């Protein structure tokens, strides 16, 4: 029995849910999202709760039970509140700015790195060294943050690079003489 799957997903006030077979759509103050569930999972709505249950006792149904419940929960939370990841830039001369539909990064290369902002994702820069990636889809927000971080991951000797807010870099000692 899935510990996650057996819990219902609460529907906050102001959020509309529509279930059409295996397709579930949610509309809230942040936007609209749709999710198609696998055929092994059954979904139902009672009052302000969404129940996700397996159709059979097969191995795949048990595996997808908790996963499907988490996906539905993230979708409901995304259209209600949204998700965000904060990145910090450390290093002398490293900075970021939003120019139109792209994020311009100066990371010590001979040229600026321009990252096109995907549809459905909002990127803001606070100051020159703080980037906030936000949206309604948790997976896409995390993916965009990881792609931005990949341009200059933090290095262990001086700690320079792009890192997640609150991330600690294990520092290494330099070469001894």
mmCIF file of the C-alpha atoms, coordinates in Angstrom:
data_MODEL
# 
_entry.id   MODEL 
# 
loop_
_atom_site.group_PDB 
_atom_site.id 
_atom_site.type_symbol 
_atom_site.label_atom_id 
_atom_site.label_alt_id 
_atom_site.label_comp_id 
_atom_site.label_asym_id 
_atom_site.label_entity_id 
_atom_site.label_seq_id 
_atom_site.pdbx_PDB_ins_code 
_atom_site.Cartn_x 
_atom_site.Cartn_y 
_atom_site.Cartn_z 
_atom_site.occupancy 
_atom_site.B_iso_or_equiv 
_atom_site.pdbx_formal_charge 
_atom_site.auth_seq_id 
_atom_site.auth_comp_id 
_atom_site.auth_asym_id 
_atom_site.auth_atom_id 
_atom_site.pdbx_PDB_model_num 
ATOM 1   C CA . UNK A 1 1   ? 0.000   0.000  0.000   1.00 0.00 ? 1   UNK A CA 1 
ATOM 2   C CA . UNK A 1 2   ? 1.330   3.397  -0.995  1.00 0.00 ? 2   UNK A CA 1 
ATOM 3   C CA . UNK A 1 3   ? 1.834   5.763  1.916   1.00 0.00 ? 3   UNK A CA 1 
ATOM 4   C CA . UNK A 1 4   ? 1.604   8.794  -0.351  1.00 0.00 ? 4   UNK A CA 1 
ATOM 5   C CA . UNK A 1 5   ? -1.125  7.495  -2.664  1.00 0.00 ? 5   UNK A CA 1 
ATOM 6   C CA . UNK A 1 6   ? -3.657  6.716  0.068   1.00 0.00 ? 6   UNK A CA 1 
ATOM 7   C CA . UNK A 1 7   ? -3.839  10.377 1.134   1.00 0.00 ? 7   UNK A CA 1 
ATOM 8   C CA . UNK A 1 8   ? -6.348  12.565 -0.715  1.00 0.00 ? 8   UNK A CA 1 
ATOM 9   C CA . UNK A 1 9   ? -5.355  15.786 -2.489  1.00 0.00 ? 9   UNK A CA 1 
ATOM 10  C CA . UNK A 1 10  ? -7.175  18.780 -0.949  1.00 0.00 ? 10  UNK A CA 1 
ATOM 11  C CA . UNK A 1 11  ? -8.625  21.333 -3.357  1.00 0.00 ? 11  UNK A CA 1 
ATOM 12  C CA . UNK A 1 12  ? -8.119  24.913 -2.099  1.00 0.00 ? 12  UNK A CA 1 
ATOM 13  C CA . UNK A 1 13  ? -10.906 27.454 -2.475  1.00 0.00 ? 13  UNK A CA 1 
ATOM 14  C CA . UNK A 1 14  ? -10.782 29.333 -5.764  1.00 0.00 ? 14  UNK A CA 1 
ATOM 15  C CA . UNK A 1 15  ? -9.445  26.325 -7.677  1.00 0.00 ? 15  UNK A CA 1 
ATOM 16  C CA . UNK A 1 16  ? -11.592 24.514 -10.238 1.00 0.00 ? 16  UNK A CA 1 
ATOM 17  C CA . UNK A 1 17  ? -10.962 20.848 -11.058 1.00 0.00 ? 17  UNK A CA 1 
ATOM 18  C CA . UNK A 1 18  ? -12.427 18.954 -14.011 1.00 0.00 ? 18  UNK A CA 1 
ATOM 19  C CA . UNK A 1 19  ? -11.996 15.200 -14.468 1.00 0.00 ? 19  UNK A CA 1 
ATOM 20  C CA . UNK A 1 20  ? -12.664 13.664 -17.886 1.00 0.00 ? 20  UNK A CA 1 
ATOM 21  C CA . UNK A 1 21  ? -11.636 9.991  -17.854 1.00 0.00 ? 21  UNK A CA 1 
ATOM 22  C CA . UNK A 1 22  ? -7.855  9.967  -17.402 1.00 0.00 ? 22  UNK A CA 1 
ATOM 23  C CA . UNK A 1 23  ? -7.473  13.696 -18.114 1.00 0.00 ? 23  UNK A CA 1 
ATOM 24  C CA . UNK A 1 24  ? -7.562  16.072 -15.165 1.00 0.00 ? 24  UNK A CA 1 
ATOM 25  C CA . UNK A 1 25  ? -7.449  19.844 -15.588 1.00 0.00 ? 25  UNK A CA 1 
ATOM 26  C CA . UNK A 1 26  ? -7.065  22.506 -12.930 1.00 0.00 ? 26  UNK A CA 1 
ATOM 27  C CA . UNK A 1 27  ? -7.680  26.243 -13.095 1.00 0.00 ? 27  UNK A CA 1 
ATOM 28  C CA . UNK A 1 28  ? -6.567  28.648 -10.391 1.00 0.00 ? 28  UNK A CA 1 
ATOM 29  C CA . UNK A 1 29  ? -5.346  32.170 -9.846  1.00 0.00 ? 29  UNK A CA 1 
ATOM 30  C CA . UNK A 1 30  ? -1.865  31.367 -11.247 1.00 0.00 ? 30  UNK A CA 1 
ATOM 31  C CA . UNK A 1 31  ? -3.108  29.766 -14.468 1.00 0.00 ? 31  UNK A CA 1 
ATOM 32  C CA . UNK A 1 32  ? -4.383  26.567 -16.025 1.00 0.00 ? 32  UNK A CA 1 
ATOM 33  C CA . UNK A 1 33  ? -2.771  23.093 -16.187 1.00 0.00 ? 33  UNK A CA 1 
ATOM 34  C CA . UNK A 1 34  ? -3.698  19.666 -17.529 1.00 0.00 ? 34  UNK A CA 1 
ATOM 35  C CA . UNK A 1 35  ? -2.440  16.199 -16.657 1.00 0.00 ? 35  UNK A CA 1 
ATOM 36  C CA . UNK A 1 36  ? -3.077  12.851 -18.328 1.00 0.00 ? 36  UNK A CA 1 
ATOM 37  C CA . UNK A 1 37  ? -2.826  9.881  -15.974 1.00 0.00 ? 37  UNK A CA 1 
ATOM 38  C CA . UNK A 1 38  ? -1.844  6.308  -16.883 1.00 0.00 ? 38  UNK A CA 1 
ATOM 39  C CA . UNK A 1 39  ? -4.719  3.820  -17.461 1.00 0.00 ? 39  UNK A CA 1 
ATOM 40  C CA . UNK A 1 40  ? -3.814  1.795  -14.338 1.00 0.00 ? 40  UNK A CA 1 
ATOM 41  C CA . UNK A 1 41  ? -4.924  4.671  -12.089 1.00 0.00 ? 41  UNK A CA 1 
ATOM 42  C CA . UNK A 1 42  ? -8.474  5.695  -11.223 1.00 0.00 ? 42  UNK A CA 1 
ATOM 43  C CA . UNK A 1 43  ? -9.237  9.243  -10.143 1.00 0.00 ? 43  UNK A CA 1 
ATOM 44  C CA . UNK A 1 44  ? -12.358 10.624 -8.456  1.00 0.00 ? 44  UNK A CA 1 
ATOM 45  C CA . UNK A 1 45  ? -13.484 13.837 -6.766  1.00 0.00 ? 45  UNK A CA 1 
ATOM 46  C CA . UNK A 1 46  ? -15.546 14.010 -3.577  1.00 0.00 ? 46  UNK A CA 1 
ATOM 47  C CA . UNK A 1 47  ? -16.384 17.416 -2.086  1.00 0.00 ? 47  UNK A CA 1 
ATOM 48  C CA . UNK A 1 48  ? -13.046 19.259 -1.876  1.00 0.00 ? 48  UNK A CA 1 
ATOM 49  C CA . UNK A 1 49  ? -10.852 16.155 -2.131  1.00 0.00 ? 49  UNK A CA 1 
ATOM 50  C CA . UNK A 1 50  ? -9.322  14.266 -5.065  1.00 0.00 ? 50  UNK A CA 1 
ATOM 51  C CA . UNK A 1 51  ? -8.793  10.534 -4.541  1.00 0.00 ? 51  UNK A CA 1 
ATOM 52  C CA . UNK A 1 52  ? -6.252  8.583  -6.587  1.00 0.00 ? 52  UNK A CA 1 
ATOM 53  C CA . UNK A 1 53  ? -6.560  4.768  -6.513  1.00 0.00 ? 53  UNK A CA 1 
ATOM 54  C CA . UNK A 1 54  ? -5.087  1.858  -8.475  1.00 0.00 ? 54  UNK A CA 1 
ATOM 55  C CA . UNK A 1 55  ? -7.483  -0.089 -10.741 1.00 0.00 ? 55  UNK A CA 1 
ATOM 56  C CA . UNK A 1 56  ? -5.805  -3.456 -10.014 1.00 0.00 ? 56  UNK A CA 1 
ATOM 57  C CA . UNK A 1 57  ? -3.141  -5.063 -7.852  1.00 0.00 ? 57  UNK A CA 1 
ATOM 58  C CA . UNK A 1 58  ? -0.579  -5.172 -10.666 1.00 0.00 ? 58  UNK A CA 1 
ATOM 59  C CA . UNK A 1 59  ? 2.989   -4.071 -10.039 1.00 0.00 ? 59  UNK A CA 1 
ATOM 60  C CA . UNK A 1 60  ? 2.759   -1.091 -12.419 1.00 0.00 ? 60  UNK A CA 1 
ATOM 61  C CA . UNK A 1 61  ? -0.486  0.112  -10.787 1.00 0.00 ? 61  UNK A CA 1 
ATOM 62  C CA . UNK A 1 62  ? 1.161   0.059  -7.359  1.00 0.00 ? 62  UNK A CA 1 
ATOM 63  C CA . UNK A 1 63  ? 4.222   1.886  -8.699  1.00 0.00 ? 63  UNK A CA 1 
ATOM 64  C CA . UNK A 1 64  ? 2.192   4.607  -10.423 1.00 0.00 ? 64  UNK A CA 1 
ATOM 65  C CA . UNK A 1 65  ? -0.242  5.137  -7.524  1.00 0.00 ? 65  UNK A CA 1 
ATOM 66  C CA . UNK A 1 66  ? 1.959   7.386  -5.375  1.00 0.00 ? 66  UNK A CA 1 
ATOM 67  C CA . UNK A 1 67  ? 3.559   9.020  -8.420  1.00 0.00 ? 67  UNK A CA 1 
ATOM 68  C CA . UNK A 1 68  ? 0.183   9.978  -9.883  1.00 0.00 ? 68  UNK A CA 1 
ATOM 69  C CA . UNK A 1 69  ? -1.026  11.381 -6.554  1.00 0.00 ? 69  UNK A CA 1 
ATOM 70  C CA . UNK A 1 70  ? 2.128   13.521 -6.285  1.00 0.00 ? 70  UNK A CA 1 
ATOM 71  C CA . UNK A 1 71  ? 1.702   14.798 -9.858  1.00 0.00 ? 71  UNK A CA 1 
ATOM 72  C CA . UNK A 1 72  ? -1.930  15.769 -9.165  1.00 0.00 ? 72  UNK A CA 1 
ATOM 73  C CA . UNK A 1 73  ? -0.927  17.465 -5.891  1.00 0.00 ? 73  UNK A CA 1 
ATOM 74  C CA . UNK A 1 74  ? 1.859   19.433 -7.626  1.00 0.00 ? 74  UNK A CA 1 
ATOM 75  C CA . UNK A 1 75  ? -0.547  20.501 -10.375 1.00 0.00 ? 75  UNK A CA 1 
ATOM 76  C CA . UNK A 1 76  ? -3.143  21.757 -7.865  1.00 0.00 ? 76  UNK A CA 1 
ATOM 77  C CA . UNK A 1 77  ? -0.472  23.525 -5.810  1.00 0.00 ? 77  UNK A CA 1 
ATOM 78  C CA . UNK A 1 78  ? 1.053   25.051 -8.965  1.00 0.00 ? 78  UNK A CA 1 
ATOM 79  C CA . UNK A 1 79  ? -2.180  26.643 -10.223 1.00 0.00 ? 79  UNK A CA 1 
ATOM 80  C CA . UNK A 1 80  ? -2.969  27.881 -6.695  1.00 0.00 ? 80  UNK A CA 1 
ATOM 81  C CA . UNK A 1 81  ? 0.373   29.214 -5.432  1.00 0.00 ? 81  UNK A CA 1 
ATOM 82  C CA . UNK A 1 82  ? 3.003   28.480 -8.098  1.00 0.00 ? 82  UNK A CA 1 
ATOM 83  C CA . UNK A 1 83  ? 6.585   27.312 -7.620  1.00 0.00 ? 83  UNK A CA 1 
ATOM 84  C CA . UNK A 1 84  ? 9.879   29.178 -7.618  1.00 0.00 ? 84  UNK A CA 1 
ATOM 85  C CA . UNK A 1 85  ? 13.607  28.472 -7.400  1.00 0.00 ? 85  UNK A CA 1 
ATOM 86  C CA . UNK A 1 86  ? 16.153  31.112 -6.442  1.00 0.00 ? 86  UNK A CA 1 
ATOM 87  C CA . UNK A 1 87  ? 19.671  31.125 -7.881  1.00 0.00 ? 87  UNK A CA 1 
ATOM 88  C CA . UNK A 1 88  ? 22.565  33.202 -6.581  1.00 0.00 ? 88  UNK A CA 1 
ATOM 89  C CA . UNK A 1 89  ? 25.584  34.277 -8.604  1.00 0.00 ? 89  UNK A CA 1 
ATOM 90  C CA . UNK A 1 90  ? 28.936  34.539 -6.820  1.00 0.00 ? 90  UNK A CA 1 
ATOM 91  C CA . UNK A 1 91  ? 32.098  35.852 -8.405  1.00 0.00 ? 91  UNK A CA 1 
ATOM 92  C CA . UNK A 1 92  ? 33.734  39.147 -9.304  1.00 0.00 ? 92  UNK A CA 1 
ATOM 93  C CA . UNK A 1 93  ? 32.115  40.602 -12.425 1.00 0.00 ? 93  UNK A CA 1 
ATOM 94  C CA . UNK A 1 94  ? 29.420  37.899 -12.612 1.00 0.00 ? 94  UNK A CA 1 
ATOM 95  C CA . UNK A 1 95  ? 25.928  39.318 -13.127 1.00 0.00 ? 95  UNK A CA 1 
ATOM 96  C CA . UNK A 1 96  ? 22.566  38.666 -14.725 1.00 0.00 ? 96  UNK A CA 1 
ATOM 97  C CA . UNK A 1 97  ? 19.795  40.735 -16.286 1.00 0.00 ? 97  UNK A CA 1 
ATOM 98  C CA . UNK A 1 98  ? 16.553  40.105 -18.154 1.00 0.00 ? 98  UNK A CA 1 
ATOM 99  C CA . UNK A 1 99  ? 16.458  41.626 -21.633 1.00 0.00 ? 99  UNK A CA 1 
ATOM 100 C CA . UNK A 1 100 ? 13.109  41.117 -23.340 1.00 0.00 ? 100 UNK A CA 1 
ATOM 101 C CA . UNK A 1 101 ? 12.471  37.375 -23.704 1.00 0.00 ? 101 UNK A CA 1 
ATOM 102 C CA . UNK A 1 102 ? 15.984  36.254 -22.725 1.00 0.00 ? 102 UNK A CA 1 
ATOM 103 C CA . UNK A 1 103 ? 18.205  36.129 -19.660 1.00 0.00 ? 103 UNK A CA 1 
ATOM 104 C CA . UNK A 1 104 ? 21.627  37.666 -20.218 1.00 0.00 ? 104 UNK A CA 1 
ATOM 105 C CA . UNK A 1 105 ? 24.411  36.228 -18.056 1.00 0.00 ? 105 UNK A CA 1 
ATOM 106 C CA . UNK A 1 106 ? 27.940  37.610 -17.699 1.00 0.00 ? 106 UNK A CA 1 
ATOM 107 C CA . UNK A 1 107 ? 29.918  34.730 -16.224 1.00 0.00 ? 107 UNK A CA 1 
ATOM 108 C CA . UNK A 1 108 ? 33.554  35.452 -17.037 1.00 0.00 ? 108 UNK A CA 1 
ATOM 109 C CA . UNK A 1 109 ? 33.437  34.103 -20.588 1.00 0.00 ? 109 UNK A CA 1 
ATOM 110 C CA . UNK A 1 110 ? 34.594  36.192 -23.566 1.00 0.00 ? 110 UNK A CA 1 
ATOM 111 C CA . UNK A 1 111 ? 30.923  36.726 -24.498 1.00 0.00 ? 111 UNK A CA 1 
ATOM 112 C CA . UNK A 1 112 ? 27.585  37.083 -22.704 1.00 0.00 ? 112 UNK A CA 1 
ATOM 113 C CA . UNK A 1 113 ? 25.433  33.982 -22.417 1.00 0.00 ? 113 UNK A CA 1 
ATOM 114 C CA . UNK A 1 114 ? 21.839  34.557 -23.579 1.00 0.00 ? 114 UNK A CA 1 
ATOM 115 C CA . UNK A 1 115 ? 19.302  32.045 -22.276 1.00 0.00 ? 115 UNK A CA 1 
ATOM 116 C CA . UNK A 1 116 ? 15.881  32.234 -24.015 1.00 0.00 ? 116 UNK A CA 1 
ATOM 117 C CA . UNK A 1 117 ? 13.086  32.204 -21.431 1.00 0.00 ? 117 UNK A CA 1 
ATOM 118 C CA . UNK A 1 118 ? 10.694  29.286 -22.154 1.00 0.00 ? 118 UNK A CA 1 
ATOM 119 C CA . UNK A 1 119 ? 6.922   29.730 -22.450 1.00 0.00 ? 119 UNK A CA 1 
ATOM 120 C CA . UNK A 1 120 ? 5.134   29.464 -19.084 1.00 0.00 ? 120 UNK A CA 1 
ATOM 121 C CA . UNK A 1 121 ? 8.239   30.380 -17.055 1.00 0.00 ? 121 UNK A CA 1 
ATOM 122 C CA . UNK A 1 122 ? 8.863   33.795 -15.474 1.00 0.00 ? 122 UNK A CA 1 
ATOM 123 C CA . UNK A 1 123 ? 12.411  34.919 -14.649 1.00 0.00 ? 123 UNK A CA 1 
ATOM 124 C CA . UNK A 1 124 ? 13.204  37.993 -12.544 1.00 0.00 ? 124 UNK A CA 1 
ATOM 125 C CA . UNK A 1 125 ? 16.547  39.405 -11.469 1.00 0.00 ? 125 UNK A CA 1 
ATOM 126 C CA . UNK A 1 126 ? 16.833  41.110 -8.087  1.00 0.00 ? 126 UNK A CA 1 
ATOM 127 C CA . UNK A 1 127 ? 19.956  43.185 -8.151  1.00 0.00 ? 127 UNK A CA 1 
ATOM 128 C CA . UNK A 1 128 ? 22.682  41.755 -10.353 1.00 0.00 ? 128 UNK A CA 1 
ATOM 129 C CA . UNK A 1 129 ? 23.300  38.509 -8.517  1.00 0.00 ? 129 UNK A CA 1 
ATOM 130 C CA . UNK A 1 130 ? 19.906  36.978 -7.700  1.00 0.00 ? 130 UNK A CA 1 
ATOM 131 C CA . UNK A 1 131 ? 17.753  35.124 -10.248 1.00 0.00 ? 131 UNK A CA 1 
ATOM 132 C CA . UNK A 1 132 ? 14.203  33.975 -9.414  1.00 0.00 ? 132 UNK A CA 1 
ATOM 133 C CA . UNK A 1 133 ? 12.692  31.329 -11.704 1.00 0.00 ? 133 UNK A CA 1 
ATOM 134 C CA . UNK A 1 134 ? 8.930   30.841 -11.206 1.00 0.00 ? 134 UNK A CA 1 
ATOM 135 C CA . UNK A 1 135 ? 6.001   29.082 -12.874 1.00 0.00 ? 135 UNK A CA 1 
ATOM 136 C CA . UNK A 1 136 ? 3.092   26.689 -12.318 1.00 0.00 ? 136 UNK A CA 1 
ATOM 137 C CA . UNK A 1 137 ? 4.894   23.468 -13.351 1.00 0.00 ? 137 UNK A CA 1 
ATOM 138 C CA . UNK A 1 138 ? 7.360   22.240 -10.717 1.00 0.00 ? 138 UNK A CA 1 
ATOM 139 C CA . UNK A 1 139 ? 9.285   20.049 -13.164 1.00 0.00 ? 139 UNK A CA 1 
ATOM 140 C CA . UNK A 1 140 ? 9.784   22.848 -15.712 1.00 0.00 ? 140 UNK A CA 1 
ATOM 141 C CA . UNK A 1 141 ? 10.820  25.372 -13.039 1.00 0.00 ? 141 UNK A CA 1 
ATOM 142 C CA . UNK A 1 142 ? 13.450  22.962 -11.707 1.00 0.00 ? 142 UNK A CA 1 
ATOM 143 C CA . UNK A 1 143 ? 14.651  22.099 -15.226 1.00 0.00 ? 143 UNK A CA 1 
ATOM 144 C CA . UNK A 1 144 ? 15.084  25.763 -16.222 1.00 0.00 ? 144 UNK A CA 1 
ATOM 145 C CA . UNK A 1 145 ? 16.945  26.502 -12.964 1.00 0.00 ? 145 UNK A CA 1 
ATOM 146 C CA . UNK A 1 146 ? 19.246  23.510 -13.600 1.00 0.00 ? 146 UNK A CA 1 
ATOM 147 C CA . UNK A 1 147 ? 19.918  24.643 -17.192 1.00 0.00 ? 147 UNK A CA 1 
ATOM 148 C CA . UNK A 1 148 ? 20.871  28.136 -16.008 1.00 0.00 ? 148 UNK A CA 1 
ATOM 149 C CA . UNK A 1 149 ? 23.095  26.693 -13.263 1.00 0.00 ? 149 UNK A CA 1 
ATOM 150 C CA . UNK A 1 150 ? 24.829  24.438 -15.813 1.00 0.00 ? 150 UNK A CA 1 
ATOM 151 C CA . UNK A 1 151 ? 26.448  27.452 -17.547 1.00 0.00 ? 151 UNK A CA 1 
ATOM 152 C CA . UNK A 1 152 ? 28.774  28.008 -14.566 1.00 0.00 ? 152 UNK A CA 1 
ATOM 153 C CA . UNK A 1 153 ? 28.376  25.473 -11.722 1.00 0.00 ? 153 UNK A CA 1 
ATOM 154 C CA . UNK A 1 154 ? 30.037  26.450 -8.439  1.00 0.00 ? 154 UNK A CA 1 
ATOM 155 C CA . UNK A 1 155 ? 33.646  25.402 -8.161  1.00 0.00 ? 155 UNK A CA 1 
ATOM 156 C CA . UNK A 1 156 ? 35.140  24.104 -4.887  1.00 0.00 ? 156 UNK A CA 1 
ATOM 157 C CA . UNK A 1 157 ? 38.267  26.286 -4.611  1.00 0.00 ? 157 UNK A CA 1 
ATOM 158 C CA . UNK A 1 158 ? 36.903  29.845 -4.624  1.00 0.00 ? 158 UNK A CA 1 
ATOM 159 C CA . UNK A 1 159 ? 33.151  29.098 -4.534  1.00 0.00 ? 159 UNK A CA 1 
ATOM 160 C CA . UNK A 1 160 ? 32.482  31.093 -7.715  1.00 0.00 ? 160 UNK A CA 1 
ATOM 161 C CA . UNK A 1 161 ? 29.570  30.245 -10.005 1.00 0.00 ? 161 UNK A CA 1 
ATOM 162 C CA . UNK A 1 162 ? 25.775  29.929 -10.021 1.00 0.00 ? 162 UNK A CA 1 
ATOM 163 C CA . UNK A 1 163 ? 24.300  28.127 -7.034  1.00 0.00 ? 163 UNK A CA 1 
ATOM 164 C CA . UNK A 1 164 ? 20.870  27.507 -5.554  1.00 0.00 ? 164 UNK A CA 1 
ATOM 165 C CA . UNK A 1 165 ? 19.863  29.762 -2.646  1.00 0.00 ? 165 UNK A CA 1 
ATOM 166 C CA . UNK A 1 166 ? 20.959  28.163 0.607   1.00 0.00 ? 166 UNK A CA 1 
ATOM 167 C CA . UNK A 1 167 ? 23.303  25.685 -1.105  1.00 0.00 ? 167 UNK A CA 1 
ATOM 168 C CA . UNK A 1 168 ? 26.606  25.119 0.670   1.00 0.00 ? 168 UNK A CA 1 
ATOM 169 C CA . UNK A 1 169 ? 29.698  24.431 -1.376  1.00 0.00 ? 169 UNK A CA 1 
ATOM 170 C CA . UNK A 1 170 ? 32.299  22.159 0.207   1.00 0.00 ? 170 UNK A CA 1 
ATOM 171 C CA . UNK A 1 171 ? 35.489  24.130 -0.202  1.00 0.00 ? 171 UNK A CA 1 
ATOM 172 C CA . UNK A 1 172 ? 38.798  22.467 -0.970  1.00 0.00 ? 172 UNK A CA 1 
ATOM 173 C CA . UNK A 1 173 ? 42.177  23.600 0.185   1.00 0.00 ? 173 UNK A CA 1 
ATOM 174 C CA . UNK A 1 174 ? 44.485  24.896 -2.519  1.00 0.00 ? 174 UNK A CA 1 
ATOM 175 C CA . UNK A 1 175 ? 47.799  23.364 -3.563  1.00 0.00 ? 175 UNK A CA 1 
ATOM 176 C CA . UNK A 1 176 ? 50.471  23.441 -0.857  1.00 0.00 ? 176 UNK A CA 1 
ATOM 177 C CA . UNK A 1 177 ? 54.031  24.556 -1.535  1.00 0.00 ? 177 UNK A CA 1 
# 
